[in-house]
Amino acid sequence: MNTLKQECFQKITNNGDLFPEGASIYAKEIDDNIFLVLVMAQNADIETIKAFIAQFDSLGSIGKKEPIKMMFYLSVKDKDDLHYFEKFIHISEKTPLNYDRK
């Protein structure tokens, strides 16, 4: 949780129907209305972490509305998955998403 706060993730109130009741949701905008979202079950077991990159109307619509577009999804089931996800995040930080969209 401390790492998420250091990386500028915002805690999202889970009051919609898209995620399990009691899940913790954290999001970080990585481009215009494109968010990196982490969903963790209430027991915070590593097997219950879902990570995805998706486009939403706004930060406030996360958890309340379906994403406009899903771009990446990972279900973290073991430490290898988490390691892969960390590598992906470091690569995406070096390669911004604001490329020329033709």
KAGIZI-V710569 format. One record per residue. RES is the residue in one letter. PSI is psi in degrees with one decimal (* if undefined). D_FIRST is the distance of its C-alpha to the first C-alpha in whole Angstrom. Layout:
res: <RES;RES>
psi: <PSI;PSI>
d_first: <D_FIRST;D_FIRST>
This chain:
res: <M;N;T;L;K;Q;E;C;F;Q;K;I;T;N;N;G;D;L;F;P;E;G;A;S;I;Y;A;K;E;I;D;D;N;I;F;L;V;L;V;M;A;Q;N;A;D;I;E;T;I;K;A;F;I;A;Q;F;D;S;L;G;S;I;G;K;K;E;P;I;K;M;M;F;Y;L;S;V;K;D;K;D;D;L;H;Y;F;E;K;F;I;H;I;S;E;K;T;P;L;N;Y;D;R;K>
psi: <-39.2;-38.8;-41.9;-42.0;-39.5;-30.1;13.6;29.9;145.4;138.3;131.4;132.7;126.8;83.7;22.2;-168.7;1.1;-26.1;154.8;147.3;135.0;-4.4;145.3;133.8;130.7;139.8;151.2;127.7;124.9;-10.1;177.5;110.5;21.1;125.7;144.1;121.0;134.0;130.1;120.8;132.7;160.0;-32.2;-3.9;26.0;138.2;-25.9;-9.2;20.5;129.1;134.3;137.9;158.7;126.6;158.6;130.5;164.0;-40.9;172.6;-38.5;-16.6;-6.8;125.2;-18.9;-33.5;152.1;148.3;149.5;-42.5;132.4;126.5;-26.1;139.5;135.9;130.2;117.3;112.9;-20.6;178.2;-28.1;-40.4;-41.3;-39.6;-43.6;-43.6;-43.2;-40.7;-43.3;-44.1;-43.3;-37.0;-44.7;-28.2;-31.3;-22.2;91.4;152.9;-8.5;61.6;169.8;110.6;103.7;*>
d_first: <0;4;5;5;6;9;10;11;9;11;10;13;15;16;20;22;23;22;19;19;19;16;14;10;11;9;12;13;17;19;22;24;23;21;18;15;13;11;12;11;13;13;13;10;13;13;16;15;13;15;14;17;19;21;23;23;25;23;19;20;22;19;19;23;25;25;24;27;27;24;24;22;20;19;18;16;18;18;17;19;18;15;17;19;16;15;19;19;17;18;22;21;20;23;25;24;25;28;31;34;34;38>
